[in-house]
Amino acid sequence: MTNFDVIRRPVITEKAVGKKEAEQTLCFEVHPDANKVQIKQAVEKLFKVKVADVRTSIFEGKLRRRGRYSGYRPDWKKAYVRLKDGQKMPEYAEI
């Protein structure tokens, strides 16, 4: 699995942007099979920063309906990556 397979996309929500500014924490959608070590290595390589710790959370897909048809959204995994003190915060989104 390459670094681009591990990190799928940044999560840009109000909560994620608040954590980015206040706690030096980045939020990413990651591959469901990726572990914390792989996530840490991918972030360090792609953004050229040092990572302090990684927290992960798995979300189950919600049931969605369109008229009489129903289905589930896919399951996904989110990672909160906290940078070490003194690291420059990468700018992947301007709001």
PDB file of N, CA, C and O in Angstrom:
ATOM      1  N   MET A   1       0.848  -1.178   0.000  1.00  0.00           N
ATOM      2  CA  MET A   1       0.000   0.000   0.000  1.00  0.00           C
ATOM      3  C   MET A   1       0.896   1.243   0.000  1.00  0.00           C
ATOM      4  O   MET A   1       1.777   1.371   0.849  1.00  0.00           O
ATOM      5  N   THR A   2       0.674   2.153  -0.944  1.00  0.00           N
ATOM      6  CA  THR A   2       1.482   3.364  -1.032  1.00  0.00           C
ATOM      7  C   THR A   2       0.945   4.424  -0.078  1.00  0.00           C
ATOM      8  O   THR A   2      -0.124   4.255   0.510  1.00  0.00           O
ATOM      9  N   ASN A   3       1.687   5.511   0.071  1.00  0.00           N
ATOM     10  CA  ASN A   3       1.250   6.598   0.953  1.00  0.00           C
ATOM     11  C   ASN A   3      -0.062   7.211   0.482  1.00  0.00           C
ATOM     12  O   ASN A   3      -0.884   7.634   1.295  1.00  0.00           O
ATOM     13  N   PHE A   4      -0.254   7.257  -0.831  1.00  0.00           N
ATOM     14  CA  PHE A   4      -1.483   7.831  -1.366  1.00  0.00           C
ATOM     15  C   PHE A   4      -2.667   6.881  -1.206  1.00  0.00           C
ATOM     16  O   PHE A   4      -3.816   7.322  -1.228  1.00  0.00           O
ATOM     17  N   ASP A   5      -2.403   5.591  -1.046  1.00  0.00           N
ATOM     18  CA  ASP A   5      -3.471   4.640  -0.743  1.00  0.00           C
ATOM     19  C   ASP A   5      -3.872   4.720   0.717  1.00  0.00           C
ATOM     20  O   ASP A   5      -5.047   4.569   1.051  1.00  0.00           O
ATOM     21  N   VAL A   6      -2.900   4.956   1.590  1.00  0.00           N
ATOM     22  CA  VAL A   6      -3.182   5.029   3.032  1.00  0.00           C
ATOM     23  C   VAL A   6      -4.032   6.249   3.340  1.00  0.00           C
ATOM     24  O   VAL A   6      -5.064   6.129   4.001  1.00  0.00           O
ATOM     25  N   ILE A   7      -3.615   7.427   2.869  1.00  0.00           N
ATOM     26  CA  ILE A   7      -4.354   8.658   3.127  1.00  0.00           C
ATOM     27  C   ILE A   7      -5.219   8.951   1.910  1.00  0.00           C
ATOM     28  O   ILE A   7      -4.704   9.251   0.833  1.00  0.00           O
ATOM     29  N   ARG A   8      -6.524   8.863   2.082  1.00  0.00           N
ATOM     30  CA  ARG A   8      -7.422   9.071   0.948  1.00  0.00           C
ATOM     31  C   ARG A   8      -7.711  10.544   0.708  1.00  0.00           C
ATOM     32  O   ARG A   8      -7.596  11.020  -0.422  1.00  0.00           O
ATOM     33  N   ARG A   9      -8.085  11.275   1.760  1.00  0.00           N
ATOM     34  CA  ARG A   9      -8.402  12.694   1.596  1.00  0.00           C
ATOM     35  C   ARG A   9      -8.433  13.348   2.965  1.00  0.00           C
ATOM     36  O   ARG A   9      -8.662  12.671   3.967  1.00  0.00           O
ATOM     37  N   PRO A  10      -8.205  14.655   3.024  1.00  0.00           N
ATOM     38  CA  PRO A  10      -8.381  15.355   4.301  1.00  0.00           C
ATOM     39  C   PRO A  10      -9.862  15.566   4.585  1.00  0.00           C
ATOM     40  O   PRO A  10     -10.657  15.773   3.668  1.00  0.00           O
ATOM     41  N   VAL A  11     -10.219  15.511   5.843  1.00  0.00           N
ATOM     42  CA  VAL A  11     -11.591  15.782   6.260  1.00  0.00           C
ATOM     43  C   VAL A  11     -11.656  17.249   6.641  1.00  0.00           C
ATOM     44  O   VAL A  11     -10.996  17.681   7.586  1.00  0.00           O
ATOM     45  N   ILE A  12     -12.453  18.016   5.906  1.00  0.00           N
ATOM     46  CA  ILE A  12     -12.549  19.457   6.142  1.00  0.00           C
ATOM     47  C   ILE A  12     -13.960  19.755   6.634  1.00  0.00           C
ATOM     48  O   ILE A  12     -14.874  19.991   5.844  1.00  0.00           O
ATOM     49  N   THR A  13     -14.115  19.740   7.940  1.00  0.00           N
ATOM     50  CA  THR A  13     -15.374  20.092   8.583  1.00  0.00           C
ATOM     51  C   THR A  13     -15.086  21.167   9.619  1.00  0.00           C
ATOM     52  O   THR A  13     -13.931  21.508   9.873  1.00  0.00           O
ATOM     53  N   GLU A  14     -16.130  21.688  10.205  1.00  0.00           N
ATOM     54  CA  GLU A  14     -15.949  22.725  11.220  1.00  0.00           C
ATOM     55  C   GLU A  14     -15.158  22.189  12.412  1.00  0.00           C
ATOM     56  O   GLU A  14     -14.290  22.879  12.949  1.00  0.00           O
ATOM     57  N   LYS A  15     -15.459  20.964  12.820  1.00  0.00           N
ATOM     58  CA  LYS A  15     -14.748  20.347  13.938  1.00  0.00           C
ATOM     59  C   LYS A  15     -13.280  20.100  13.587  1.00  0.00           C
ATOM     60  O   LYS A  15     -12.397  20.355  14.407  1.00  0.00           O
ATOM     61  N   ALA A  16     -13.016  19.610  12.383  1.00  0.00           N
ATOM     62  CA  ALA A  16     -11.643  19.303  11.976  1.00  0.00           C
ATOM     63  C   ALA A  16     -10.804  20.569  11.860  1.00  0.00           C
ATOM     64  O   ALA A  16      -9.639  20.575  12.259  1.00  0.00           O
ATOM     65  N   VAL A  17     -11.381  21.641  11.318  1.00  0.00           N
ATOM     66  CA  VAL A  17     -10.646  22.901  11.196  1.00  0.00           C
ATOM     67  C   VAL A  17     -10.371  23.488  12.583  1.00  0.00           C
ATOM     68  O   VAL A  17      -9.305  24.058  12.813  1.00  0.00           O
ATOM     69  N   GLY A  18     -11.322  23.353  13.503  1.00  0.00           N
ATOM     70  CA  GLY A  18     -11.106  23.813  14.881  1.00  0.00           C
ATOM     71  C   GLY A  18      -9.979  23.058  15.558  1.00  0.00           C
ATOM     72  O   GLY A  18      -9.157  23.663  16.246  1.00  0.00           O
ATOM     73  N   LYS A  19      -9.926  21.743  15.374  1.00  0.00           N
ATOM     74  CA  LYS A  19      -8.845  20.942  15.950  1.00  0.00           C
ATOM     75  C   LYS A  19      -7.503  21.297  15.309  1.00  0.00           C
ATOM     76  O   LYS A  19      -6.469  21.295  15.976  1.00  0.00           O
ATOM     77  N   LYS A  20      -7.529  21.601  14.016  1.00  0.00           N
ATOM     78  CA  LYS A  20      -6.298  21.952  13.319  1.00  0.00           C
ATOM     79  C   LYS A  20      -5.713  23.238  13.894  1.00  0.00           C
ATOM     80  O   LYS A  20      -4.504  23.326  14.110  1.00  0.00           O
ATOM     81  N   GLU A  21      -6.550  24.221  14.139  1.00  0.00           N
ATOM     82  CA  GLU A  21      -6.067  25.505  14.646  1.00  0.00           C
ATOM     83  C   GLU A  21      -5.718  25.450  16.134  1.00  0.00           C
ATOM     84  O   GLU A  21      -4.710  26.021  16.551  1.00  0.00           O
ATOM     85  N   ALA A  22      -6.533  24.777  16.934  1.00  0.00           N
ATOM     86  CA  ALA A  22      -6.361  24.816  18.387  1.00  0.00           C
ATOM     87  C   ALA A  22      -5.384  23.762  18.910  1.00  0.00           C
ATOM     88  O   ALA A  22      -4.626  24.033  19.841  1.00  0.00           O
ATOM     89  N   GLU A  23      -5.393  22.576  18.327  1.00  0.00           N
ATOM     90  CA  GLU A  23      -4.657  21.459  18.914  1.00  0.00           C
ATOM     91  C   GLU A  23      -3.534  20.906  18.040  1.00  0.00           C
ATOM     92  O   GLU A  23      -2.958  19.873  18.382  1.00  0.00           O
ATOM     93  N   GLN A  24      -3.201  21.560  16.916  1.00  0.00           N
ATOM     94  CA  GLN A  24      -2.168  21.067  15.992  1.00  0.00           C
ATOM     95  C   GLN A  24      -2.490  19.642  15.535  1.00  0.00           C
ATOM     96  O   GLN A  24      -1.601  18.795  15.456  1.00  0.00           O
ATOM     97  N   THR A  25      -3.765  19.385  15.237  1.00  0.00           N
ATOM     98  CA  THR A  25      -4.212  18.053  14.855  1.00  0.00           C
ATOM     99  C   THR A  25      -4.824  18.089  13.461  1.00  0.00           C
ATOM    100  O   THR A  25      -5.690  18.916  13.176  1.00  0.00           O
ATOM    101  N   LEU A  26      -4.368  17.182  12.588  1.00  0.00           N
ATOM    102  CA  LEU A  26      -4.919  17.042  11.247  1.00  0.00           C
ATOM    103  C   LEU A  26      -5.891  15.873  11.229  1.00  0.00           C
ATOM    104  O   LEU A  26      -5.750  14.927  12.003  1.00  0.00           O
ATOM    105  N   CYS A  27      -6.874  15.942  10.347  1.00  0.00           N
ATOM    106  CA  CYS A  27      -7.895  14.909  10.259  1.00  0.00           C
ATOM    107  C   CYS A  27      -7.953  14.385   8.820  1.00  0.00           C
ATOM    108  O   CYS A  27      -8.075  15.167   7.877  1.00  0.00           O
ATOM    109  N   PHE A  28      -7.865  13.063   8.656  1.00  0.00           N
ATOM    110  CA  PHE A  28      -7.853  12.451   7.337  1.00  0.00           C
ATOM    111  C   PHE A  28      -8.805  11.267   7.277  1.00  0.00           C
ATOM    112  O   PHE A  28      -9.028  10.579   8.273  1.00  0.00           O
ATOM    113  N   GLU A  29      -9.367  11.039   6.081  1.00  0.00           N
ATOM    114  CA  GLU A  29     -10.005   9.757   5.806  1.00  0.00           C
ATOM    115  C   GLU A  29      -8.902   8.835   5.323  1.00  0.00           C
ATOM    116  O   GLU A  29      -8.154   9.189   4.412  1.00  0.00           O
ATOM    117  N   VAL A  30      -8.790   7.655   5.920  1.00  0.00           N
ATOM    118  CA  VAL A  30      -7.707   6.735   5.607  1.00  0.00           C
ATOM    119  C   VAL A  30      -8.270   5.388   5.152  1.00  0.00           C
ATOM    120  O   VAL A  30      -9.461   5.115   5.302  1.00  0.00           O
ATOM    121  N   HIS A  31      -7.399   4.561   4.598  1.00  0.00           N
ATOM    122  CA  HIS A  31      -7.782   3.226   4.151  1.00  0.00           C
ATOM    123  C   HIS A  31      -8.220   2.400   5.373  1.00  0.00           C
ATOM    124  O   HIS A  31      -7.560   2.458   6.411  1.00  0.00           O
ATOM    125  N   PRO A  32      -9.305   1.643   5.274  1.00  0.00           N
ATOM    126  CA  PRO A  32      -9.795   0.883   6.432  1.00  0.00           C
ATOM    127  C   PRO A  32      -8.809  -0.137   6.984  1.00  0.00           C
ATOM    128  O   PRO A  32      -8.883  -0.481   8.163  1.00  0.00           O
ATOM    129  N   ASP A  33      -7.884  -0.629   6.160  1.00  0.00           N
ATOM    130  CA  ASP A  33      -6.921  -1.626   6.623  1.00  0.00           C
ATOM    131  C   ASP A  33      -5.611  -1.008   7.103  1.00  0.00           C
ATOM    132  O   ASP A  33      -4.722  -1.734   7.547  1.00  0.00           O
ATOM    133  N   ALA A  34      -5.472   0.298   7.025  1.00  0.00           N
ATOM    134  CA  ALA A  34      -4.233   0.963   7.436  1.00  0.00           C
ATOM    135  C   ALA A  34      -4.145   1.014   8.960  1.00  0.00           C
ATOM    136  O   ALA A  34      -5.131   1.294   9.642  1.00  0.00           O
ATOM    137  N   ASN A  35      -2.947   0.738   9.485  1.00  0.00           N
ATOM    138  CA  ASN A  35      -2.762   0.845  10.931  1.00  0.00           C
ATOM    139  C   ASN A  35      -2.103   2.179  11.279  1.00  0.00           C
ATOM    140  O   ASN A  35      -1.769   2.966  10.393  1.00  0.00           O
ATOM    141  N   LYS A  36      -1.921   2.423  12.575  1.00  0.00           N
ATOM    142  CA  LYS A  36      -1.412   3.723  13.024  1.00  0.00           C
ATOM    143  C   LYS A  36       0.017   3.981  12.550  1.00  0.00           C
ATOM    144  O   LYS A  36       0.367   5.121  12.247  1.00  0.00           O
ATOM    145  N   VAL A  37       0.834   2.953  12.483  1.00  0.00           N
ATOM    146  CA  VAL A  37       2.218   3.115  12.040  1.00  0.00           C
ATOM    147  C   VAL A  37       2.248   3.531  10.568  1.00  0.00           C
ATOM    148  O   VAL A  37       3.004   4.428  10.195  1.00  0.00           O
ATOM    149  N   GLN A  38       1.436   2.890   9.737  1.00  0.00           N
ATOM    150  CA  GLN A  38       1.385   3.247   8.319  1.00  0.00           C
ATOM    151  C   GLN A  38       0.870   4.667   8.125  1.00  0.00           C
ATOM    152  O   GLN A  38       1.375   5.393   7.269  1.00  0.00           O
ATOM    153  N   ILE A  39      -0.125   5.074   8.905  1.00  0.00           N
ATOM    154  CA  ILE A  39      -0.676   6.429   8.804  1.00  0.00           C
ATOM    155  C   ILE A  39       0.378   7.449   9.201  1.00  0.00           C
ATOM    156  O   ILE A  39       0.530   8.476   8.541  1.00  0.00           O
ATOM    157  N   LYS A  40       1.104   7.173  10.274  1.00  0.00           N
ATOM    158  CA  LYS A  40       2.160   8.087  10.733  1.00  0.00           C
ATOM    159  C   LYS A  40       3.240   8.245   9.672  1.00  0.00           C
ATOM    160  O   LYS A  40       3.657   9.366   9.381  1.00  0.00           O
ATOM    161  N   GLN A  41       3.699   7.146   9.093  1.00  0.00           N
ATOM    162  CA  GLN A  41       4.735   7.206   8.072  1.00  0.00           C
ATOM    163  C   GLN A  41       4.253   7.946   6.829  1.00  0.00           C
ATOM    164  O   GLN A  41       5.014   8.701   6.225  1.00  0.00           O
ATOM    165  N   ALA A  42       2.994   7.738   6.443  1.00  0.00           N
ATOM    166  CA  ALA A  42       2.464   8.397   5.245  1.00  0.00           C
ATOM    167  C   ALA A  42       2.378   9.906   5.444  1.00  0.00           C
ATOM    168  O   ALA A  42       2.736  10.666   4.544  1.00  0.00           O
ATOM    169  N   VAL A  43       1.914  10.348   6.598  1.00  0.00           N
ATOM    170  CA  VAL A  43       1.797  11.789   6.865  1.00  0.00           C
ATOM    171  C   VAL A  43       3.182  12.424   6.920  1.00  0.00           C
ATOM    172  O   VAL A  43       3.383  13.515   6.388  1.00  0.00           O
ATOM    173  N   GLU A  44       4.135  11.754   7.559  1.00  0.00           N
ATOM    174  CA  GLU A  44       5.485  12.305   7.644  1.00  0.00           C
ATOM    175  C   GLU A  44       6.137  12.423   6.263  1.00  0.00           C
ATOM    176  O   GLU A  44       6.839  13.398   5.997  1.00  0.00           O
ATOM    177  N   LYS A  45       5.914  11.453   5.393  1.00  0.00           N
ATOM    178  CA  LYS A  45       6.497  11.494   4.046  1.00  0.00           C
ATOM    179  C   LYS A  45       5.816  12.533   3.158  1.00  0.00           C
ATOM    180  O   LYS A  45       6.492  13.301   2.474  1.00  0.00           O
ATOM    181  N   LEU A  46       4.478  12.561   3.163  1.00  0.00           N
ATOM    182  CA  LEU A  46       3.750  13.437   2.252  1.00  0.00           C
ATOM    183  C   LEU A  46       3.845  14.906   2.634  1.00  0.00           C
ATOM    184  O   LEU A  46       3.984  15.762   1.760  1.00  0.00           O
ATOM    185  N   PHE A  47       3.772  15.215   3.936  1.00  0.00           N
ATOM    186  CA  PHE A  47       3.735  16.613   4.375  1.00  0.00           C
ATOM    187  C   PHE A  47       5.050  17.090   4.977  1.00  0.00           C
ATOM    188  O   PHE A  47       5.184  18.269   5.305  1.00  0.00           O
ATOM    189  N   LYS A  48       6.024  16.194   5.129  1.00  0.00           N
ATOM    190  CA  LYS A  48       7.354  16.535   5.665  1.00  0.00           C
ATOM    191  C   LYS A  48       7.261  17.196   7.034  1.00  0.00           C
ATOM    192  O   LYS A  48       7.829  18.264   7.259  1.00  0.00           O
ATOM    193  N   VAL A  49       6.535  16.547   7.951  1.00  0.00           N
ATOM    194  CA  VAL A  49       6.388  17.002   9.328  1.00  0.00           C
ATOM    195  C   VAL A  49       6.652  15.819  10.254  1.00  0.00           C
ATOM    196  O   VAL A  49       6.716  14.677   9.801  1.00  0.00           O
ATOM    197  N   LYS A  50       6.804  16.090  11.547  1.00  0.00           N
ATOM    198  CA  LYS A  50       6.981  15.044  12.550  1.00  0.00           C
ATOM    199  C   LYS A  50       5.653  14.847  13.282  1.00  0.00           C
ATOM    200  O   LYS A  50       5.002  15.816  13.672  1.00  0.00           O
ATOM    201  N   VAL A  51       5.258  13.585  13.464  1.00  0.00           N
ATOM    202  CA  VAL A  51       3.976  13.247  14.065  1.00  0.00           C
ATOM    203  C   VAL A  51       4.193  12.811  15.507  1.00  0.00           C
ATOM    204  O   VAL A  51       5.078  12.006  15.795  1.00  0.00           O
ATOM    205  N   ALA A  52       3.371  13.355  16.420  1.00  0.00           N
ATOM    206  CA  ALA A  52       3.444  12.977  17.825  1.00  0.00           C
ATOM    207  C   ALA A  52       2.628  11.717  18.080  1.00  0.00           C
ATOM    208  O   ALA A  52       3.150  10.755  18.643  1.00  0.00           O
ATOM    209  N   ASP A  53       1.354  11.701  17.677  1.00  0.00           N
ATOM    210  CA  ASP A  53       0.535  10.512  17.870  1.00  0.00           C
ATOM    211  C   ASP A  53      -0.599  10.471  16.860  1.00  0.00           C
ATOM    212  O   ASP A  53      -0.915  11.467  16.210  1.00  0.00           O
ATOM    213  N   VAL A  54      -1.206   9.289  16.744  1.00  0.00           N
ATOM    214  CA  VAL A  54      -2.286   9.044  15.791  1.00  0.00           C
ATOM    215  C   VAL A  54      -3.427   8.368  16.537  1.00  0.00           C
ATOM    216  O   VAL A  54      -3.216   7.403  17.272  1.00  0.00           O
ATOM    217  N   ARG A  55      -4.637   8.882  16.342  1.00  0.00           N
ATOM    218  CA  ARG A  55      -5.843   8.244  16.882  1.00  0.00           C
ATOM    219  C   ARG A  55      -6.742   7.895  15.704  1.00  0.00           C
ATOM    220  O   ARG A  55      -6.873   8.691  14.774  1.00  0.00           O
ATOM    221  N   THR A  56      -7.357   6.728  15.728  1.00  0.00           N
ATOM    222  CA  THR A  56      -8.213   6.303  14.630  1.00  0.00           C
ATOM    223  C   THR A  56      -9.609   5.990  15.130  1.00  0.00           C
ATOM    224  O   THR A  56      -9.823   5.679  16.301  1.00  0.00           O
ATOM    225  N   SER A  57     -10.550   6.082  14.205  1.00  0.00           N
ATOM    226  CA  SER A  57     -11.946   5.802  14.520  1.00  0.00           C
ATOM    227  C   SER A  57     -12.594   5.200  13.279  1.00  0.00           C
ATOM    228  O   SER A  57     -12.379   5.681  12.166  1.00  0.00           O
ATOM    229  N   ILE A  58     -13.390   4.141  13.470  1.00  0.00           N
ATOM    230  CA  ILE A  58     -14.063   3.470  12.364  1.00  0.00           C
ATOM    231  C   ILE A  58     -15.540   3.826  12.403  1.00  0.00           C
ATOM    232  O   ILE A  58     -16.184   3.732  13.448  1.00  0.00           O
ATOM    233  N   PHE A  59     -16.075   4.238  11.249  1.00  0.00           N
ATOM    234  CA  PHE A  59     -17.475   4.626  11.140  1.00  0.00           C
ATOM    235  C   PHE A  59     -18.206   3.633  10.241  1.00  0.00           C
ATOM    236  O   PHE A  59     -17.741   3.312   9.147  1.00  0.00           O
ATOM    237  N   GLU A  60     -19.344   3.154  10.711  1.00  0.00           N
ATOM    238  CA  GLU A  60     -20.156   2.255   9.899  1.00  0.00           C
ATOM    239  C   GLU A  60     -21.052   3.077   8.998  1.00  0.00           C
ATOM    240  O   GLU A  60     -21.517   4.150   9.384  1.00  0.00           O
ATOM    241  N   GLY A  61     -21.296   2.576   7.795  1.00  0.00           N
ATOM    242  CA  GLY A  61     -22.136   3.275   6.835  1.00  0.00           C
ATOM    243  C   GLY A  61     -23.581   3.356   7.303  1.00  0.00           C
ATOM    244  O   GLY A  61     -24.111   2.416   7.895  1.00  0.00           O
ATOM    245  N   LYS A  62     -24.209   4.493   7.029  1.00  0.00           N
ATOM    246  CA  LYS A  62     -25.597   4.706   7.429  1.00  0.00           C
ATOM    247  C   LYS A  62     -26.555   4.172   6.375  1.00  0.00           C
ATOM    248  O   LYS A  62     -26.217   4.104   5.193  1.00  0.00           O
ATOM    249  N   LEU A  63     -27.735   3.800   6.803  1.00  0.00           N
ATOM    250  CA  LEU A  63     -28.789   3.384   5.888  1.00  0.00           C
ATOM    251  C   LEU A  63     -29.360   4.616   5.205  1.00  0.00           C
ATOM    252  O   LEU A  63     -29.732   5.586   5.866  1.00  0.00           O
ATOM    253  N   ARG A  64     -29.427   4.576   3.881  1.00  0.00           N
ATOM    254  CA  ARG A  64     -29.994   5.681   3.102  1.00  0.00           C
ATOM    255  C   ARG A  64     -31.064   5.134   2.184  1.00  0.00           C
ATOM    256  O   ARG A  64     -30.933   4.037   1.641  1.00  0.00           O
ATOM    257  N   ARG A  65     -32.135   5.916   2.011  1.00  0.00           N
ATOM    258  CA  ARG A  65     -33.255   5.486   1.186  1.00  0.00           C
ATOM    259  C   ARG A  65     -33.501   6.475   0.065  1.00  0.00           C
ATOM    260  O   ARG A  65     -33.320   7.681   0.234  1.00  0.00           O
ATOM    261  N   ARG A  66     -33.911   5.963  -1.068  1.00  0.00           N
ATOM    262  CA  ARG A  66     -34.388   6.763  -2.195  1.00  0.00           C
ATOM    263  C   ARG A  66     -35.710   6.131  -2.615  1.00  0.00           C
ATOM    264  O   ARG A  66     -35.734   5.185  -3.403  1.00  0.00           O
ATOM    265  N   GLY A  67     -36.796   6.658  -2.087  1.00  0.00           N
ATOM    266  CA  GLY A  67     -38.108   6.079  -2.364  1.00  0.00           C
ATOM    267  C   GLY A  67     -38.212   4.702  -1.746  1.00  0.00           C
ATOM    268  O   GLY A  67     -37.999   4.542  -0.544  1.00  0.00           O
ATOM    269  N   ARG A  68     -38.534   3.718  -2.542  1.00  0.00           N
ATOM    270  CA  ARG A  68     -38.664   2.369  -2.004  1.00  0.00           C
ATOM    271  C   ARG A  68     -37.341   1.610  -1.986  1.00  0.00           C
ATOM    272  O   ARG A  68     -37.277   0.496  -1.465  1.00  0.00           O
ATOM    273  N   TYR A  69     -36.282   2.196  -2.550  1.00  0.00           N
ATOM    274  CA  TYR A  69     -34.976   1.547  -2.594  1.00  0.00           C
ATOM    275  C   TYR A  69     -34.144   2.001  -1.401  1.00  0.00           C
ATOM    276  O   TYR A  69     -34.147   3.176  -1.035  1.00  0.00           O
ATOM    277  N   SER A  70     -33.446   1.065  -0.811  1.00  0.00           N
ATOM    278  CA  SER A  70     -32.592   1.412   0.320  1.00  0.00           C
ATOM    279  C   SER A  70     -31.222   0.772   0.140  1.00  0.00           C
ATOM    280  O   SER A  70     -31.071  -0.234  -0.554  1.00  0.00           O
ATOM    281  N   GLY A  71     -30.250   1.369   0.769  1.00  0.00           N
ATOM    282  CA  GLY A  71     -28.888   0.862   0.706  1.00  0.00           C
ATOM    283  C   GLY A  71     -28.065   1.495   1.803  1.00  0.00           C
ATOM    284  O   GLY A  71     -28.542   2.367   2.530  1.00  0.00           O
ATOM    285  N   TYR A  72     -26.838   1.056   1.920  1.00  0.00           N
ATOM    286  CA  TYR A  72     -25.943   1.560   2.948  1.00  0.00           C
ATOM    287  C   TYR A  72     -24.795   2.322   2.312  1.00  0.00           C
ATOM    288  O   TYR A  72     -24.288   1.947   1.255  1.00  0.00           O
ATOM    289  N   ARG A  73     -24.395   3.397   2.974  1.00  0.00           N
ATOM    290  CA  ARG A  73     -23.161   4.073   2.604  1.00  0.00           C
ATOM    291  C   ARG A  73     -21.991   3.187   3.014  1.00  0.00           C
ATOM    292  O   ARG A  73     -22.141   2.346   3.900  1.00  0.00           O
ATOM    293  N   PRO A  74     -20.838   3.356   2.392  1.00  0.00           N
ATOM    294  CA  PRO A  74     -19.706   2.483   2.748  1.00  0.00           C
ATOM    295  C   PRO A  74     -19.137   2.821   4.130  1.00  0.00           C
ATOM    296  O   PRO A  74     -19.222   3.960   4.590  1.00  0.00           O
ATOM    297  N   ASP A  75     -18.556   1.807   4.780  1.00  0.00           N
ATOM    298  CA  ASP A  75     -17.838   2.025   6.032  1.00  0.00           C
ATOM    299  C   ASP A  75     -16.546   2.776   5.718  1.00  0.00           C
ATOM    300  O   ASP A  75     -15.979   2.630   4.635  1.00  0.00           O
ATOM    301  N   TRP A  76     -16.084   3.591   6.691  1.00  0.00           N
ATOM    302  CA  TRP A  76     -14.854   4.338   6.464  1.00  0.00           C
ATOM    303  C   TRP A  76     -14.124   4.558   7.777  1.00  0.00           C
ATOM    304  O   TRP A  76     -14.685   4.372   8.857  1.00  0.00           O
ATOM    305  N   LYS A  77     -12.868   4.955   7.667  1.00  0.00           N
ATOM    306  CA  LYS A  77     -12.001   5.120   8.824  1.00  0.00           C
ATOM    307  C   LYS A  77     -11.425   6.522   8.828  1.00  0.00           C
ATOM    308  O   LYS A  77     -10.989   7.028   7.794  1.00  0.00           O
ATOM    309  N   LYS A  78     -11.424   7.151  10.000  1.00  0.00           N
ATOM    310  CA  LYS A  78     -10.890   8.504  10.154  1.00  0.00           C
ATOM    311  C   LYS A  78      -9.693   8.457  11.093  1.00  0.00           C
ATOM    312  O   LYS A  78      -9.682   7.692  12.058  1.00  0.00           O
ATOM    313  N   ALA A  79      -8.683   9.281  10.806  1.00  0.00           N
ATOM    314  CA  ALA A  79      -7.486   9.355  11.635  1.00  0.00           C
ATOM    315  C   ALA A  79      -7.251  10.798  12.061  1.00  0.00           C
ATOM    316  O   ALA A  79      -7.272  11.712  11.237  1.00  0.00           O
ATOM    317  N   TYR A  80      -7.026  10.995  13.363  1.00  0.00           N
ATOM    318  CA  TYR A  80      -6.610  12.288  13.901  1.00  0.00           C
ATOM    319  C   TYR A  80      -5.110  12.196  14.148  1.00  0.00           C
ATOM    320  O   TYR A  80      -4.656  11.364  14.934  1.00  0.00           O
ATOM    321  N   VAL A  81      -4.337  13.054  13.475  1.00  0.00           N
ATOM    322  CA  VAL A  81      -2.879  13.028  13.539  1.00  0.00           C
ATOM    323  C   VAL A  81      -2.410  14.305  14.227  1.00  0.00           C
ATOM    324  O   VAL A  81      -2.590  15.400  13.694  1.00  0.00           O
ATOM    325  N   ARG A  82      -1.810  14.170  15.410  1.00  0.00           N
ATOM    326  CA  ARG A  82      -1.302  15.336  16.140  1.00  0.00           C
ATOM    327  C   ARG A  82       0.174  15.502  15.839  1.00  0.00           C
ATOM    328  O   ARG A  82       0.952  14.552  15.928  1.00  0.00           O
ATOM    329  N   LEU A  83       0.548  16.722  15.479  1.00  0.00           N
ATOM    330  CA  LEU A  83       1.938  17.024  15.137  1.00  0.00           C
ATOM    331  C   LEU A  83       2.727  17.364  16.393  1.00  0.00           C
ATOM    332  O   LEU A  83       2.163  17.794  17.399  1.00  0.00           O
ATOM    333  N   LYS A  84       4.037  17.165  16.322  1.00  0.00           N
ATOM    334  CA  LYS A  84       4.910  17.531  17.434  1.00  0.00           C
ATOM    335  C   LYS A  84       4.978  19.043  17.559  1.00  0.00           C
ATOM    336  O   LYS A  84       4.706  19.763  16.598  1.00  0.00           O
ATOM    337  N   ASP A  85       5.337  19.521  18.729  1.00  0.00           N
ATOM    338  CA  ASP A  85       5.452  20.956  18.972  1.00  0.00           C
ATOM    339  C   ASP A  85       6.531  21.552  18.081  1.00  0.00           C
ATOM    340  O   ASP A  85       7.590  20.957  17.883  1.00  0.00           O
ATOM    341  N   GLY A  86       6.248  22.739  17.547  1.00  0.00           N
ATOM    342  CA  GLY A  86       7.197  23.433  16.693  1.00  0.00           C
ATOM    343  C   GLY A  86       7.103  23.079  15.228  1.00  0.00           C
ATOM    344  O   GLY A  86       7.833  23.649  14.417  1.00  0.00           O
ATOM    345  N   GLN A  87       6.230  22.157  14.859  1.00  0.00           N
ATOM    346  CA  GLN A  87       6.061  21.784  13.447  1.00  0.00           C
ATOM    347  C   GLN A  87       5.128  22.767  12.762  1.00  0.00           C
ATOM    348  O   GLN A  87       4.144  23.227  13.341  1.00  0.00           O
ATOM    349  N   LYS A  88       5.460  23.077  11.512  1.00  0.00           N
ATOM    350  CA  LYS A  88       4.626  23.998  10.728  1.00  0.00           C
ATOM    351  C   LYS A  88       3.402  23.241  10.216  1.00  0.00           C
ATOM    352  O   LYS A  88       3.527  22.143   9.673  1.00  0.00           O
ATOM    353  N   MET A  89       2.232  23.827  10.390  1.00  0.00           N
ATOM    354  CA  MET A  89       0.989  23.189   9.977  1.00  0.00           C
ATOM    355  C   MET A  89       0.864  23.250   8.448  1.00  0.00           C
ATOM    356  O   MET A  89       0.906  24.340   7.879  1.00  0.00           O
ATOM    357  N   PRO A  90       0.709  22.095   7.771  1.00  0.00           N
ATOM    358  CA  PRO A  90       0.554  22.116   6.316  1.00  0.00           C
ATOM    359  C   PRO A  90      -0.797  22.728   5.921  1.00  0.00           C
ATOM    360  O   PRO A  90      -1.806  22.513   6.592  1.00  0.00           O
ATOM    361  N   GLU A  91      -0.799  23.477   4.843  1.00  0.00           N
ATOM    362  CA  GLU A  91      -2.018  24.120   4.361  1.00  0.00           C
ATOM    363  C   GLU A  91      -2.553  23.356   3.154  1.00  0.00           C
ATOM    364  O   GLU A  91      -2.137  23.606   2.023  1.00  0.00           O
ATOM    365  N   TYR A  92      -3.465  22.434   3.391  1.00  0.00           N
ATOM    366  CA  TYR A  92      -4.071  21.710   2.292  1.00  0.00           C
ATOM    367  C   TYR A  92      -5.435  22.247   1.931  1.00  0.00           C
ATOM    368  O   TYR A  92      -6.035  21.810   0.949  1.00  0.00           O
ATOM    369  N   ALA A  93      -5.943  23.205   2.722  1.00  0.00           N
ATOM    370  CA  ALA A  93      -7.254  23.789   2.405  1.00  0.00           C
ATOM    371  C   ALA A  93      -7.313  25.209   2.956  1.00  0.00           C
ATOM    372  O   ALA A  93      -6.905  25.467   4.088  1.00  0.00           O
ATOM    373  N   GLU A  94      -7.815  26.100   2.161  1.00  0.00           N
ATOM    374  CA  GLU A  94      -8.063  27.466   2.602  1.00  0.00           C
ATOM    375  C   GLU A  94      -9.567  27.673   2.653  1.00  0.00           C
ATOM    376  O   GLU A  94     -10.270  27.470   1.663  1.00  0.00           O
ATOM    377  N   ILE A  95     -10.043  28.073   3.803  1.00  0.00           N
ATOM    378  CA  ILE A  95     -11.490  28.267   3.974  1.00  0.00           C
ATOM    379  C   ILE A  95     -11.801  29.748   4.045  1.00  0.00           C
ATOM    380  O   ILE A  95     -12.962  30.130   4.187  1.00  0.00           O
TER     381      ILE A  95
END
